[in-house]
Amino acid sequence: MRLGVAAALVEGQVVPGDVEVEGGVVAAVGASPAGRAGLAVPGLIDVQVNGLAGVDFLTADAAGYQRARQAMAAAGVTAFLPTLVTSPADVCKAALQQVGLAQHAPGPRVLGAHLEGPFLSPSFKGAHDERWLRLPDTAAADELCDAGPVALMTVAPELAGGMDLVRHLVERGVVVSLGHTDADAAQAHAAYDAGARAVTHLFNAQRRFTARDPGVSGVALTRADVSVSLIADFVHLAPETVLAAWLAARHRLVLVTDAVSAAGQPPGAYPLGSREVVVDGHSARLADGTLAGSVLSLDQAVRNLASLGVPLADAVHAATAAPAALLRWPDLGTLHPGAPADMAVLDDGLEVVRTLVGGAEAFAAS
Ligand code: ZN
């Protein structure tokens, strides 16, 4: 099957010509004749998404996952980590079981869960419900990880037992990200030396970056072994902050949405775990004004990054190869002969017009 595109973004280079798909993998790029329009890019990967399209992954059933997947595919997303906010252990375990079931359904791939909590700092809880936060506890972490496929966990390493937890999770094969944390630079370095590999939503819900106290964000931006995830909605971060982060992190920058169920929905009140968030079309906030996730889509995040003058290939990298590298899925987030045919087709305005997962059509603009 030919995609009918004019060009493809192949390992960071625009290669004119069509893309051929066979047996669920990319068979050829640069095929002649080229289509009239459209740029094929690797499918986008979102490592932090609480929900969207009216679906909250904390309570979603199979039908909810299906609705969420359709909305993801419309944004060019071909793989994601359903992200679970801090919640009672039984609620979290039930949601993790659903994540496990969702891994077997068609559409954008569920690569595992991102557990954001419960081992977070009460000082930087953000929109997390303080009642369910707890101190790091490897046995409690094991119970959660045994309940379903946990791919990534956000933790605050400075809490009592935090470093033990980081080491324990790394040993278990869980990717550790530091977030909702008061860690200073020394504590952040120690956690990264112990195997943590990312910072969760840079500059948000963490010790503030100042001249002599750079905190986890300053450390993450300067370490070559750390991925820097951020929410490029221009609400959580000013455009200049996003650009500064990209200039520092480059290929380590990971775009995430941190979207909540209200993403893609009309303004109103929507659930986020046990809380209610009010959405105005640009942001999602608790009643007291605290930002509670976003209403961002990942394709919009790519367009936002590109709007700052970041080359398109690099903006796409931040939503494809960079998250794939963090999750240690080197086959995903890349487009070349032999790779899985997980792709999005963009028009001249970088809008998604078509999405394929494993060569199967997951979205086509009408
Ligand atoms: Zn958060």
Residues whose N, C-alpha, C, O or C-beta is under 5 A from the ligand:
A	BS01	ZN	G126
